[in-house]
Amino acid sequence: MADHYDRFNHLCSLGMDAWWRHRSLRGFPVSGRILDLGSGGGQMSECLAEKQAFCVGLDPSYAMLAKGKRLGRVFLPVQAQGESLPFRDNTWDAVISGFVMRNLESLEKTLRECHRTLRPGGGLMVLDFFPPRSRLLRAFFRIYLGRVVPWVYGRVTGLGRDAAWLSRSIEGFMSPAHFRKMLDECGFSNVRMRPLLFHIAWRVVAIKEDVPSGTRHG
């Protein structure tokens, strides 16, 4: 889907995806060395264009990374898995991730790798969809994302079946409360979660505590 990914995002989000990305980084410190986890074609890196930051975009898909570079997006591409980051401990000033966490083979391993490679005091910012609480919204998005979007996208690109994963990935993802608990278990602190629209797109920020090794309790 590399050649159609941006169009797919605009379609399924009704044009809100770019706003969500920019909104998610508002007030979040993005200077120094930044890892864009699951960067795809570097869509999040566009939000960093005016920041003085060195951004590495990590993704398992070479095609997605190459597409982003052809579009002129400013990031250093690295092809790798989030579950095994090829970086030393305490490398990054911040880790950002847009619409990725639902699609990982192991969310826990990835969060632990984010914690390991963040410097003490560094922050993790996650932008993603969680299952809506409202039955009405769940029904609407099951129809819209599960049927309407794949049908329209299939008519345009012939990739309707590939588009159907979005609805399934949202319905099968954990709740915000469960995600907060997992962040705590992976060593993060000061977790803040805020819905951006309809309690579906959420901004999550967590901090790797600046605590000397061996002083953490419980």
PyMOL commands that set and color helices and strands:
alter all, ss='L'
color gray80, all
select helices_A, chain A and resi 2-12+17-24+44-48+62-70+101-103+107-117+135-157+160-163+165-171+176-185
alter helices_A, ss='H'
color red, helices_A
select strands_A, chain A and resi 32-37+53-59+76-79+92-98+118-129+188-197+201-208
alter strands_A, ss='S'
color yellow, strands_A
deselect
rebuild
show_as cartoon
